[in-house]
Amino acid sequence: MARRVPALESLGLPGLVGTLGELAAEAVAPLTHGPGEGADERPAELFLEHSPERQRTMLRHVYGQ
């Protein structure tokens, strides 16, 4: 869950919201409605995207090494 800002949009993250109210609703929804479809898969995907190895690879790519 995150607000729709240019830096996050450029990463292609799904589910970005436009307002603080929408962000609050997204944060509360799993507590009131249970986890959504694919809820178990997304944390695993995020972990792989933000692992130290992936970050190292991407930083090398950005800085041309």
Beta strands, then each sheet from edge to edge (+ up, - down):
end
